[in-house]
Amino acid sequence: GGGGTGTGTGRRSMFPPRFFNKILALDNMYHYPDKEGAWRAFFGMVSPGGNVAVSDVLLKQRRDDTPLWVRIALRLMGMPTTNLWTDEEYRRRLAEMGYDGVDVQTISEPV
């Protein structure tokens, strides 16, 4: 549809910009070939004051410091290692995109 926002996938959304109050992406962010593009698209799709919630896999340490076997295992599971960010990297990147009130929480214990 005309006037829609980008989706981070190279496609246009059928919804107008800032249409959604909430966006939820579960169990998929780590598969996106362009995670930053998806976050930018979410920013254009959610209304001011709205919320974006995702589940994602985060690295405990910088990508270069992650053991090779971990990087290979993640790649075999279809997770592009360039899209794997640390908690600090997540906060910094989202702030640079204009997000505020970023809250990163671990669910590793319940999972």
N, C-alpha and C positions, 0 to 999 in steps of 0.2 A: 503494500500500500504506500501511496505517496505520502511524504511527510513523516514517515516512521523513522525510528532511530536505527543505527547499526546494532548488530547483535554480537559482534566479536567473531563471527563466523564468515564474514564476507556477505552476509545476507541482510536485507532490510527487514525491520520489524513491521508488523501490520498495525502496531499501536503507536499513538503519537508520543513525542518526547514527554518525559516526566509523568507518564500515565499511572505507574504503579506506586502504591504506598509501601509494599513489601515485596522483596524478591528472595526466594529460597532456592539454593542449589545444593542438593545433597549428593554426596558420593560421585562427583563428576569433575570438580575443578582441576584435579591433578591430571586429567586426561586431555584437557584443552591444549591444542597446539600453540595457542596464543592467549595464555591466561591474563596477561596484562590487558590485551584487547578486550577480553570478556569483562574485566573489571571496569574498563572505560565505558563499555556499552551499558553495563548495569548503572553506572553513574548517570548516564543520559536517560535511562528508563525510569529511575526511581524519583519520586517527587521530593522536593526539599523537606527535610525532617523525616523522610522515610527510612526504612531499614533494609539492608542487604545481609542475609545470613547464608553462610556456606559451610560445608565440611570439606576439609582439604588435608593433604599430607604435608607436614612441615619438616624441614631438616633441623636437627638439633645443633648443627654446626654448619659453617660455610660449605658450599658445594665442593670446593677444592679440598677441604679437610675431611669430607665424607669418605669412608673406606670404599675401595674399588668394588668389593663384593656387594655392598649396599647399592651402589650406583648401577651395577649390572642387574641385580635383582629387581630394582625399581623399573629399569628399562624393559626387562622381560615382562613385567606386569603392565606395560603400555604407558608408563609415566615418563614423559620427557623430562630428563634431569634439569634442563634449563628452566623448567617451570616450577621447580621445587625451591621454595624460599624458606628462610629461617623466620622465626617470630619477628625479629628486629627488621628484617628485610620487608616482611609483609606490612608492618606498621609504617615504615618509611615510604614504600611505594604507594600505598593507599593515601597517605597524607599528601604526597606529591601530586596525586590525581585529584585532590580536593575533598577526599573523605575526611570527616571529623568524627571523634568519638569512637575510634577503632578499638574493638575489644577482642583480643585473641584469647581463646580458652582451649585447654586441652581436654579431650575426651578419651585419652589413652587408657585411663584406669577402667572406666565402664566397658570399653571395647576390648 
